[in-house]
Amino acid sequence: MSDCLFCKIAAGEIPSNKVYEDELCYAFYDIDPQAPTHFLVIPREHIPSVAGIGPDNAALAGHLLEVISRVAKELGLDSYRVVSNIGEQAGQSVPHLHFHVLSGRDMTWPPG
């Protein structure tokens, strides 16, 4: 999608602080971190949110979760939170599937 912020980041059109990349996804540090460690994992394919996951792209969603696990291990994170907001009321500000990974501080519950 040509006007999508995260599509542009994944394509290298907008600079980011890369954590990980492969042919299916891209991970980068959040520009407004909410924890000492805060990065996002996004698919290169434009999917609006978790609500857009179905039989045709479920394997991609699984790959994103595997990447989260791998990167967390590489960063030495033994405790972290994974968040994906779906829709404006839930706090989704960029309509492109993304998972926030937060670590390095106590997380409260409920989250918001």
LUMDRENRO-116512 format. One record per atom (N, C-alpha, C): atom name; x, y, z; residue number from 1. Coordinates in Angstrom, 2 decimals, decimal comma. Layout:
N
atom; X; Y; Z; nr
CA; X; Y; Z; NUM;
...
This chain:
112
atom; X; Y; Z; nr
N; 0,86; -1,17; 0,00; 1;
CA; 0,00; 0,00; 0,00; 1;
C; 0,90; 1,24; 0,00; 1;
N; 0,76; 2,09; -0,98; 2;
CA; 1,72; 3,17; -1,21; 2;
C; 1,74; 4,26; -0,14; 2;
N; 0,65; 4,49; 0,58; 3;
CA; 0,63; 5,55; 1,58; 3;
C; 0,76; 5,03; 3,01; 3;
N; 1,07; 3,76; 3,19; 4;
CA; 1,17; 3,15; 4,52; 4;
C; 2,55; 3,40; 5,12; 4;
N; 2,57; 4,00; 6,31; 5;
CA; 3,82; 4,29; 7,01; 5;
C; 4,68; 3,03; 7,18; 5;
N; 4,08; 1,94; 7,66; 6;
CA; 4,87; 0,74; 7,92; 6;
C; 5,31; 0,04; 6,64; 6;
N; 4,53; 0,13; 5,57; 7;
CA; 4,99; -0,40; 4,28; 7;
C; 6,24; 0,35; 3,83; 7;
N; 6,24; 1,67; 4,03; 8;
CA; 7,39; 2,49; 3,64; 8;
C; 8,61; 2,17; 4,51; 8;
N; 8,40; 1,94; 5,80; 9;
CA; 9,51; 1,57; 6,67; 9;
C; 10,09; 0,23; 6,24; 9;
N; 9,22; -0,76; 6,00; 10;
CA; 9,69; -2,09; 5,59; 10;
C; 10,43; -2,05; 4,26; 10;
N; 10,04; -1,13; 3,39; 11;
CA; 10,69; -1,00; 2,08; 11;
C; 11,98; -0,17; 2,14; 11;
N; 12,29; 0,40; 3,30; 12;
CA; 13,49; 1,21; 3,44; 12;
C; 13,32; 2,64; 2,96; 12;
N; 12,09; 3,05; 2,67; 13;
CA; 11,83; 4,41; 2,20; 13;
C; 11,84; 5,42; 3,35; 13;
N; 11,57; 4,95; 4,56; 14;
CA; 11,62; 5,78; 5,76; 14;
C; 12,62; 5,13; 6,70; 14;
N; 13,58; 5,89; 7,22; 15;
CA; 14,60; 5,30; 8,10; 15;
C; 14,00; 4,75; 9,40; 15;
N; 14,63; 3,72; 9,92; 16;
CA; 14,23; 3,12; 11,19; 16;
C; 15,46; 2,48; 11,82; 16;
N; 15,33; 2,16; 13,09; 17;
CA; 16,41; 1,49; 13,82; 17;
C; 16,11; -0,01; 13,79; 17;
N; 16,64; -0,69; 12,79; 18;
CA; 16,33; -2,09; 12,53; 18;
C; 16,81; -3,01; 13,64; 18;
N; 15,95; -3,97; 13,98; 19;
CA; 16,29; -5,03; 14,93; 19;
C; 16,52; -6,34; 14,17; 19;
N; 15,69; -6,57; 13,13; 20;
CA; 15,71; -7,84; 12,41; 20;
C; 14,98; -7,64; 11,08; 20;
N; 15,38; -8,42; 10,08; 21;
CA; 14,60; -8,46; 8,85; 21;
C; 14,83; -9,77; 8,13; 21;
N; 13,82; -10,19; 7,40; 22;
CA; 13,93; -11,30; 6,48; 22;
C; 12,98; -11,02; 5,32; 22;
N; 12,78; -11,98; 4,45; 23;
CA; 11,95; -11,75; 3,26; 23;
C; 10,47; -11,54; 3,60; 23;
N; 10,03; -11,96; 4,78; 24;
CA; 8,62; -11,87; 5,16; 24;
C; 8,29; -10,75; 6,13; 24;
N; 9,28; -10,33; 6,91; 25;
CA; 8,96; -9,35; 7,95; 25;
C; 10,13; -8,43; 8,25; 25;
N; 9,82; -7,42; 9,05; 26;
CA; 10,80; -6,41; 9,44; 26;
C; 10,52; -6,04; 10,89; 26;
N; 11,57; -5,89; 11,69; 27;
CA; 11,42; -5,50; 13,09; 27;
C; 12,30; -4,28; 13,35; 27;
N; 11,77; -3,33; 14,12; 28;
CA; 12,49; -2,09; 14,38; 28;
C; 12,06; -1,52; 15,73; 28;
N; 12,95; -0,70; 16,31; 29;
CA; 12,65; -0,09; 17,60; 29;
C; 11,61; 1,01; 17,43; 29;
N; 10,69; 1,08; 18,39; 30;
CA; 9,64; 2,09; 18,39; 30;
C; 10,25; 3,47; 18,59; 30;
N; 9,76; 4,48; 17,86; 31;
CA; 10,29; 5,83; 17,99; 31;
C; 9,80; 6,53; 19,27; 31;
N; 8,77; 5,99; 19,91; 32;
CA; 8,26; 6,53; 21,16; 32;
C; 8,14; 5,37; 22,16; 32;
N; 9,28; 4,86; 22,63; 33;
CA; 9,25; 3,64; 23,45; 33;
C; 8,47; 3,80; 24,75; 33;
N; 7,71; 2,78; 25,07; 34;
CA; 6,91; 2,74; 26,29; 34;
C; 7,53; 1,84; 27,36; 34;
N; 8,71; 1,33; 27,08; 35;
CA; 9,47; 0,49; 28,00; 35;
C; 10,94; 0,59; 27,59; 35;
N; 11,86; 0,19; 28,48; 36;
CA; 13,28; 0,25; 28,11; 36;
C; 13,61; -0,48; 26,80; 36;
N; 12,96; -1,60; 26,56; 37;
CA; 13,05; -2,27; 25,26; 37;
C; 11,66; -2,25; 24,66; 37;
N; 11,53; -1,70; 23,47; 38;
CA; 10,24; -1,62; 22,78; 38;
C; 10,49; -1,64; 21,28; 38;
N; 10,18; -2,79; 20,68; 39;
CA; 10,32; -2,89; 19,23; 39;
C; 9,03; -3,42; 18,62; 39;
N; 8,89; -3,22; 17,33; 40;
CA; 7,72; -3,68; 16,58; 40;
C; 8,16; -4,71; 15,55; 40;
N; 7,29; -5,66; 15,30; 41;
CA; 7,49; -6,65; 14,25; 41;
C; 6,31; -6,52; 13,29; 41;
N; 6,62; -6,30; 12,01; 42;
CA; 5,59; -6,10; 11,00; 42;
C; 5,81; -7,03; 9,82; 42;
N; 4,74; -7,44; 9,16; 43;
CA; 4,93; -8,19; 7,91; 43;
C; 5,24; -7,22; 6,78; 43;
N; 5,99; -7,66; 5,80; 44;
CA; 6,23; -6,82; 4,63; 44;
C; 4,94; -6,68; 3,82; 44;
N; 4,13; -7,73; 3,83; 45;
CA; 2,83; -7,70; 3,16; 45;
C; 1,89; -6,79; 3,95; 45;
N; 1,13; -5,97; 3,26; 46;
CA; 0,18; -5,09; 3,95; 46;
C; -1,05; -5,88; 4,39; 46;
N; -1,20; -6,00; 5,69; 47;
CA; -2,38; -6,58; 6,32; 47;
C; -2,83; -5,53; 7,33; 47;
N; -4,10; -5,11; 7,31; 48;
CA; -4,52; -4,00; 8,17; 48;
C; -4,37; -4,23; 9,67; 48;
N; -4,60; -5,45; 10,15; 49;
CA; -4,50; -5,75; 11,58; 49;
C; -4,64; -7,26; 11,77; 49;
N; -4,64; -7,70; 13,02; 50;
CA; -4,88; -9,11; 13,34; 50;
C; -6,21; -9,56; 12,74; 50;
N; -7,18; -8,64; 12,67; 51;
CA; -8,49; -8,97; 12,10; 51;
C; -8,40; -9,39; 10,64; 51;
N; -7,30; -9,05; 9,96; 52;
CA; -7,10; -9,43; 8,57; 52;
C; -6,39; -10,75; 8,37; 52;
N; -6,14; -11,47; 9,45; 53;
CA; -5,47; -12,77; 9,35; 53;
C; -6,52; -13,84; 9,06; 53;
N; -6,25; -14,65; 8,06; 54;
CA; -7,15; -15,72; 7,67; 54;
C; -6,36; -16,91; 7,16; 54;
N; -7,04; -17,87; 6,56; 55;
CA; -6,35; -19,08; 6,09; 55;
C; -5,21; -18,82; 5,13; 55;
N; -5,31; -17,76; 4,33; 56;
CA; -4,27; -17,49; 3,33; 56;
C; -3,00; -16,89; 3,91; 56;
N; -3,07; -16,29; 5,10; 57;
CA; -1,86; -15,66; 5,65; 57;
C; -1,58; -16,06; 7,10; 57;
N; -2,23; -17,10; 7,58; 58;
CA; -2,02; -17,55; 8,96; 58;
C; -0,58; -18,00; 9,19; 58;
N; 0,04; -18,60; 8,20; 59;
CA; 1,43; -19,03; 8,36; 59;
C; 2,35; -17,81; 8,54; 59;
N; 2,05; -16,71; 7,88; 60;
CA; 2,82; -15,48; 8,06; 60;
C; 2,68; -14,97; 9,49; 60;
N; 1,48; -15,02; 10,02; 61;
CA; 1,27; -14,60; 11,41; 61;
C; 2,09; -15,46; 12,36; 61;
N; 2,13; -16,76; 12,11; 62;
CA; 2,95; -17,65; 12,93; 62;
C; 4,42; -17,31; 12,81; 62;
N; 4,85; -16,95; 11,61; 63;
CA; 6,25; -16,56; 11,42; 63;
C; 6,58; -15,31; 12,23; 63;
N; 5,68; -14,34; 12,26; 64;
CA; 5,91; -13,13; 13,04; 64;
C; 6,12; -13,47; 14,52; 64;
N; 5,30; -14,38; 15,05; 65;
CA; 5,44; -14,79; 16,45; 65;
C; 6,76; -15,52; 16,69; 65;
N; 7,17; -16,32; 15,74; 66;
CA; 8,46; -17,02; 15,86; 66;
C; 9,60; -16,01; 15,86; 66;
N; 9,50; -14,98; 15,03; 67;
CA; 10,52; -13,93; 14,99; 67;
C; 10,57; -13,19; 16,32; 67;
N; 9,41; -12,90; 16,90; 68;
CA; 9,38; -12,25; 18,20; 68;
C; 10,15; -13,08; 19,22; 68;
N; 9,88; -14,37; 19,25; 69;
CA; 10,57; -15,26; 20,19; 69;
C; 12,08; -15,27; 19,95; 69;
N; 12,48; -15,36; 18,69; 70;
CA; 13,90; -15,41; 18,34; 70;
C; 14,61; -14,11; 18,72; 70;
N; 14,02; -12,97; 18,36; 71;
CA; 14,65; -11,68; 18,66; 71;
C; 14,71; -11,45; 20,17; 71;
N; 13,64; -11,81; 20,88; 72;
CA; 13,64; -11,65; 22,34; 72;
C; 14,79; -12,45; 22,96; 72;
N; 15,00; -13,67; 22,48; 73;
CA; 16,12; -14,48; 22,98; 73;
C; 17,45; -13,83; 22,65; 73;
N; 17,60; -13,33; 21,42; 74;
CA; 18,85; -12,69; 21,01; 74;
C; 19,15; -11,44; 21,85; 74;
N; 18,10; -10,74; 22,26; 75;
CA; 18,26; -9,54; 23,08; 75;
C; 18,37; -9,85; 24,57; 75;
N; 18,25; -11,14; 24,92; 76;
CA; 18,37; -11,55; 26,32; 76;
C; 17,13; -11,24; 27,14; 76;
N; 15,99; -11,12; 26,50; 77;
CA; 14,75; -10,83; 27,22; 77;
C; 14,16; -12,13; 27,74; 77;
N; 13,96; -12,22; 29,04; 78;
CA; 13,34; -13,42; 29,59; 78;
C; 11,90; -13,14; 30,04; 78;
N; 11,50; -11,87; 30,00; 79;
CA; 10,14; -11,49; 30,35; 79;
C; 9,76; -10,31; 29,46; 79;
N; 8,66; -10,44; 28,75; 80;
CA; 8,24; -9,37; 27,85; 80;
C; 6,76; -9,49; 27,55; 80;
N; 6,20; -8,41; 27,05; 81;
CA; 4,78; -8,38; 26,67; 81;
C; 4,69; -8,17; 25,17; 81;
N; 3,76; -8,89; 24,54; 82;
CA; 3,48; -8,75; 23,11; 82;
C; 2,07; -8,19; 22,98; 82;
N; 1,94; -7,08; 22,24; 83;
CA; 0,65; -6,40; 22,10; 83;
C; 0,36; -6,13; 20,64; 83;
N; -0,88; -6,35; 20,24; 84;
CA; -1,34; -5,93; 18,93; 84;
C; -2,71; -5,28; 19,10; 84;
N; -2,79; -4,01; 18,78; 85;
CA; -4,05; -3,28; 18,88; 85;
C; -4,81; -3,42; 17,56; 85;
N; -6,12; -3,62; 17,66; 86;
CA; -6,96; -3,79; 16,48; 86;
C; -8,05; -2,73; 16,51; 86;
N; -7,93; -1,73; 15,64; 87;
CA; -8,92; -0,66; 15,56; 87;
C; -8,57; 0,54; 16,41; 87;
N; -9,15; 1,67; 16,05; 88;
CA; -8,84; 2,94; 16,72; 88;
C; -9,18; 2,92; 18,20; 88;
N; -10,33; 2,35; 18,58; 89;
CA; -10,72; 2,35; 19,99; 89;
C; -9,72; 1,57; 20,85; 89;
N; -9,07; 0,59; 20,25; 90;
CA; -8,07; -0,20; 20,97; 90;
C; -6,69; 0,45; 20,95; 90;
N; -6,55; 1,56; 20,22; 91;
CA; -5,28; 2,27; 20,19; 91;
C; -4,44; 2,04; 18,95; 91;
N; -4,98; 1,38; 17,92; 92;
CA; -4,20; 1,18; 16,71; 92;
C; -4,11; 2,49; 15,94; 92;
N; -2,90; 3,02; 15,78; 93;
CA; -2,72; 4,29; 15,08; 93;
C; -2,21; 4,11; 13,66; 93;
N; -1,61; 2,97; 13,35; 94;
CA; -1,15; 2,68; 11,99; 94;
C; -1,89; 1,43; 11,52; 94;
N; -2,70; 1,54; 10,47; 95;
CA; -3,49; 0,39; 10,02; 95;
C; -2,67; -0,61; 9,20; 95;
N; -1,68; -1,17; 9,84; 96;
CA; -0,82; -2,22; 9,26; 96;
C; -0,52; -3,16; 10,42; 96;
N; -0,73; -4,45; 10,23; 97;
CA; -0,49; -5,44; 11,28; 97;
C; 0,88; -5,21; 11,90; 97;
N; 0,90; -5,11; 13,22; 98;
CA; 2,18; -5,00; 13,92; 98;
C; 2,03; -5,49; 15,35; 98;
N; 3,11; -6,05; 15,84; 99;
CA; 3,18; -6,51; 17,21; 99;
C; 4,21; -5,66; 17,94; 99;
N; 3,79; -5,07; 19,06; 100;
CA; 4,71; -4,37; 19,94; 100;
C; 5,31; -5,40; 20,89; 100;
N; 6,59; -5,33; 21,12; 101;
CA; 7,27; -6,17; 22,11; 101;
C; 7,90; -5,21; 23,12; 101;
N; 7,45; -5,33; 24,38; 102;
CA; 7,89; -4,43; 25,44; 102;
C; 8,53; -5,22; 26,57; 102;
N; 9,64; -4,70; 27,10; 103;
CA; 10,34; -5,39; 28,17; 103;
C; 11,18; -4,39; 28,95; 103;
N; 11,63; -4,82; 30,12; 104;
CA; 12,56; -4,02; 30,89; 104;
C; 11,93; -3,23; 32,03; 104;
N; 10,64; -3,41; 32,25; 105;
CA; 9,97; -2,77; 33,37; 105;
C; 8,78; -3,64; 33,76; 105;
N; 8,26; -3,41; 34,97; 106;
CA; 7,06; -4,12; 35,39; 106;
C; 5,89; -3,68; 34,53; 106;
N; 5,09; -4,63; 34,10; 107;
CA; 3,90; -4,35; 33,30; 107;
C; 2,68; -4,49; 34,22; 107;
N; 1,78; -3,53; 34,14; 108;
CA; 0,58; -3,59; 34,98; 108;
C; -0,53; -4,33; 34,25; 108;
N; -1,51; -4,80; 35,02; 109;
CA; -2,68; -5,47; 34,46; 109;
C; -3,92; -5,00; 35,21; 109;
N; -4,98; -4,62; 34,58; 110;
CA; -5,13; -4,60; 33,12; 110;
C; -4,30; -3,49; 32,49; 110;
N; -3,96; -3,67; 31,20; 111;
CA; -3,03; -2,76; 30,57; 111;
C; -3,59; -1,38; 30,24; 111;
N; -4,88; -1,19; 30,18; 112;
CA; -5,33; 0,13; 29,80; 112;
C; -6,73; 0,31; 29,96; 112;
